[in-house]
Amino acid sequence: MGEDQEEETNVPPGELTAFQYTVLLVLADESRYGLAIKDELEEYYGTEINHGRLYPNLDEIAEDGLIEKRSLDTHTNQYELTEDGYETIRARLDWELSKVITDGERAETVVRLIENVDRNE
């Protein structure tokens, strides 16, 4: 790779598993430690998420540069969404909305959803 070329770190949104994408969404509002991510995922999925599923996926998306992993102590890591992780979410939402919004009525529905999110904060 030449000096004037930057290494591309963005992972195409389609390359992530649904589980990995959900992890990114969990980290979109604030950084969390592993067990807090696990709790949020269990609430979303309605089932137990075992460590053997969670931590390898966290490691993989950290290696992809979508989240940052920081050690808080010898047993606890903190995870935070990176700018590349945010851009991955944004790109996927852009693609999804391009498929969903096919007319004015659907666009109005999406606008109402966004307005409801703003009011709930």
Disulfide bonds with the S-S distance in Angstrom:
none
